[in-house]
Amino acid sequence: MITLVHGGPSAASTPGYLSESSLNAALLKAGYYVFLPNPRGSYGQGEAFTAANKRDFGGGDLRDILAGIDAVERIAPIDDKRLGLGGCSYGGFMAMWANTQTDRFKGIVAGAGLSNWVSYYGTNGIDQWMLPFFGKSMYDDMKAYEDVSAIYQAKRAKTPTFIYVGERDIEVPPTQSIEWWHALKDRNVPVSLVIYPDAGHCVAGPDQSADVRQRAIAWYDRYVKTAR
């Protein structure tokens, strides 16, 4: 089963028809279950639920996701030894961060992820969105940003990861992906990085997104489907 975490973080995975060009549809065709959790911080369960991840990125929301996987395994024939994780934007952050918090996943795909909230604060084009979540700017409370940065806990990361990002992404600059690629490579963790030329946030162009899907499924097939 592949768990795909939505972006935002204030957003939600909602019911809808699957497009033939979506990663969800491609994963189903490839023989995977797909789990789309809405952990704390998501829309749909009231204002307090949406605000429940303030100053807690990667904390309660990751616990919610793991608890959701447990719940799915109780009702569906999911192999707990063959779980994968993916996401883009905030979902990409969760994919990077989870690698330092759990070894439950056998393969990870991280799109336009945030590996270092400290360097991200000074290099992205939309930094004001973080203030309601962290309460203070990075310069006024650097430790809060360090505490949820995967790069500061890279020694704990062991899961093979495919990383992708758009060259012209101003929302989550490609330097975030390069930092994480470099950290995993230094730790001898299997890792692949693709920077798509002229692409923006989460690589939305039809040809390039098709390439992302192909590479993501190949990565999951290699590390998740064959895991023991």
N, C-alpha and C positions, 0 to 999 in steps of 0.2 A: 504494500500500500504506500502511496505517495501522499504526504500531507503538504498542501499548498497554503501558505499563509498570505493573506491579503495585505495590500499596502495601506498607507494612511499615516499613522495607525488608526485614525478616526475614519473608518470605512466599514464595509461588511461584504461578505460573500452572500449573494442572494439567489433564490431560485430563478432559473431561466433556461432557455433552449441553448444547447451546445452548438457553437459554430464549428464547422468542419476544420477551420483554421486555428482552433484554440488548442492550447496545450492540454487542457482537460480531456478533450475528445481524443487527442493523439495518445494520451496515456491509457485511456480506456481501450482503445484499439490495440494497444501494445500489451494488454492483459493485466493492467494494474487496477486495483481499487484506488479511488481518489477521495481524500478527506479534505473538506474545506471548512475549517473551524472559524468561529467568531468568538475569540477570547475576550476577556475584559479589555476595554478600550475601543471595542467595536460599536457600531450603531445597532439599534434594534431592541435593546433591553433597558432603555431609559437613560436619563442624563447621568445618573450616578455611576452606572455601569460604563458608560463611555468615558467618564473621567477617572475610572478606577486604576488606570495605568500611569497617572501623573507621578513623576519621580520614581517610576518603577518599571521602566522599559526592560523587557526580557526577564522580569521577575514573575509576578502573578500571571501575566499573559502566557508565558512559557509553561507554567504549571497547569494552566487551563488547557493548553494544547495537548500536553502529555496525558492529562486526565481524560480528555476527549478521545484520544487514541485508545486508552484503556476501555472506555465505554463502547467504542466501535468493536473492539476485539471480543466483547461479551456477546455481541449480536451477529457478527459476521465472521466467516472463516479466514481471518487475517493472520498471517504468519508474523509473529512479533520479531522474529529474527531477520525479516526482510522488509524493513521500513525505510522509506526515503523521505527527504524533506526538501522543500523548495519555496521560492517566493521572490518577488521583485520589490524594490524600494524598501519600505519598512519590512516587508516580507523577506527581502534580501538581507536586511540587518538581522532578522530573527534567524535566518538560515546560517549566517556567520556566527552569531552569538551562541546559538544552540550547540554548535560544535565545541564550545568551551565549557558547556554545562552538562552534557549528557553524551553517552556513547551509544544511545539507543538506535540512532539512525546509521545505516550502512553506506548511504550515498547522499550527497547534498548538492543542490543547484542553487546558486546565489546570484540573482540578477540585480544590478544597480544597488548593491548593498552598502551599508555604513559599517565600516570596521573600526573607525576611530572618531568618536564624536568630538574630540578636541580639535583635530585637524579639520574635520568636516565643518565645524562652526565658522572657521575663517576662510573657507574656500568655496562654499556653495552659494548659489544665487538667491536662496529663499530662507535665510537663517532665522528670520523673525518667528517662524512657525514653532520653534523649539521653546520659546520663552514661556508660554502657558503650561508646558509640560514639565520643564525643569525648574521654573520659578525664578531663575536668575540667568543672566548671560554666562557663557563659558568662562569669561574673564573674572566674573564675580564668584563663581562656584565651580572651579575646574574639577574638583574631585568627583562631583556628581556626574560629570561627563565621562571622566576616566572610569568610574565604577561600572558603567554599562558598555564599555568599549571592548570588543573582542580582542583587539590588538594587544591590550594589556594582560590578557590571559591566554595568549597564543600557545603557551607551553602545554595547555590542557587540550588542545585541538588535535584530533586524530582521524577524523572522518574524511574520506576522499571527497573533494569539492570541485565542481565545475563552476567557474565564475564568468559572467558576461556583463558587458556594460556598453553604453553608447559613447562614442568619442566626444560628442558635443552635449553630453548630459550636464546641465547646469544645476539641476535639482540635487543630484548625487554625483559629483564629479568622478571620472574614472580613476583618479588617484586613490579613492577609497578601495576600489577593487585591486589596484596594484599593490597597495599596502598589505592587503590580506593575502594575495597571491604570494608576495615575497615572504610573509611570515610562515605560511604553510610550506613553501618550498624549502625554507631554511630548516624547518622541523622534519623534513623528509616525508611530509604527508602528500599523497597523490593529489595533484592539483592541475587544473588547466584553466587558462585565462584567454578569453577572446574579447577584444575591443573592436566594436563594429564602426567602421569609418562613417563619419557624417551622421550617425544615428543619435537620437535624443534619448529621453528617459524611457527606460525599459524596452528599448529597441522595438519600435512599433511598425516599422516598414515591412511590407508583406514578404519580400524575399529574405530579408535578414531575420525576421521573426520565424520564418520557416526553418532557417538554418539553426536558430536557437532551439526550436522544438526537436529537430533531428539530433543535435548534439546532446540535449538534455536526456532524451530517451536512451541514447547510446550509453550515456553515463550511468543512468539508473539500471540499464540492462547489465552493465559490466559489474556494478558494485552492489546493487540491491537484489536483482533477480537471481543472481548466482550465489548470494551470501548463504553461509551455513552457521 
